Amino acid sequence: MKNLLIAIGATCLVLGGAKELGKRPPEKLEETWLTEKVLESVGDYQVAPKEFGSKVTYRMSDETYEVLDPIGISCQIFESPLGKRIDVVIIAGHTMQSFHDQQVCFKAQGWNILKTETRMIDTESHGKIPASWMTIEQRGESPKPAMYLFRTPKGFDSYQGARWGFLINKIEKPFETQMGYSYRFIGLTSDVSEDELVNFAADYLDELDRETNGVM
């Protein structure tokens, strides 16, 4: 009888696991899934002339893809009628491997980081969310405002909070495919003020939330 109960229990575990596995998405997402969802305009800003698709301005290096192993990366430069330019990079991925600490990335690309802090960005779609704020400069150019944010299956969080968010979600839902994003915004021209970059980022996230029905 004892052996029978053990066998029944093991069968239930296998069937339960199979049921959970059945909830996984049937297809593997490709980068086009991401690049088709990103925005072409935010307020009076429009995506600058494209090189890699209708909504993408440039592409990251092959080495970046190898290191991060993301679902996809969208790199856009938005330009206003007055010539102000803002860089927007969105990365989609299933694990925190795809969402590196971008301070390391900036330094590796030759940027000098002058200031770092955490700021709360006020959005309509997600309320107040934490952003890693930086002032950066490169090759003697004027300092530029930059910020990046992380969204885990549990919502927006700091970089360290996002690491915990992915881990906790994996423990709570071990058979569920996780989905997360990082968002980076840089004021490329010296006439983009800190307030303008914050407002642009908030507007971008709100519009993206509406366009994707909360997916992004």
Rosetta blueprint (number, residue, H / E / L):
1 M L
2 K H
3 N H
4 L H
5 L H
6 I H
7 A H
8 I H
9 G H
10 A H
11 T H
12 C H
13 L H
14 V H
15 L H
16 G H
17 G H
18 A H
19 K H
20 E H
21 L H
22 G L
23 K L
24 R L
25 P L
26 P L
27 E L
28 K L
29 L L
30 E L
31 E H
32 T H
33 W H
34 L H
35 T H
36 E L
37 K L
38 V L
39 L L
40 E L
41 S E
42 V E
43 G L
44 D L
45 Y E
46 Q E
47 V E
48 A L
49 P L
50 K L
51 E L
52 F L
53 G L
54 S L
55 K L
56 V L
57 T L
58 Y E
59 R L
60 M L
61 S L
62 D H
63 E H
64 T H
65 Y H
66 E H
67 V H
68 L H
69 D L
70 P L
71 I L
72 G E
73 I E
74 S E
75 C E
76 Q E
77 I E
78 F E
79 E E
80 S L
81 P L
82 L L
83 G L
84 K L
85 R E
86 I E
87 D E
88 V E
89 V E
90 I E
91 I E
92 A E
93 G E
94 H L
95 T L
96 M H
97 Q H
98 S H
99 F L
100 H L
101 D L
102 Q H
103 Q H
104 V H
105 C H
106 F H
107 K H
108 A H
109 Q L
110 G L
111 W L
112 N E
113 I E
114 L E
115 K E
116 T E
117 E E
118 T E
119 R E
120 M E
121 I E
122 D E
123 T E
124 E L
125 S L
126 H L
127 G E
128 K E
129 I E
130 P E
131 A E
132 S E
133 W E
134 M E
135 T E
136 I E
137 E E
138 Q L
139 R L
140 G L
141 E L
142 S L
143 P L
144 K E
145 P E
146 A E
147 M E
148 Y E
149 L E
150 F E
151 R E
152 T E
153 P L
154 K L
155 G E
156 F E
157 D E
158 S L
159 Y H
160 Q H
161 G H
162 A H
163 R H
164 W H
165 G H
166 F H
167 L H
168 I H
169 N H
170 K H
171 I H
172 E H
173 K L
174 P L
175 F L
176 E L
177 T L
178 Q L
179 M L
180 G E
181 Y E
182 S E
183 Y E
184 R E
185 F E
186 I E
187 G E
188 L L
189 T L
190 S L
191 D L
192 V L
193 S L
194 E H
195 D H
196 E H
197 L H
198 V H
199 N H
200 F H
201 A H
202 A H
203 D H
204 Y H
205 L H
206 D H
207 E H
208 L H
209 D H
210 R H
211 E H
212 T L
213 N L
214 G L
215 V L
216 M L
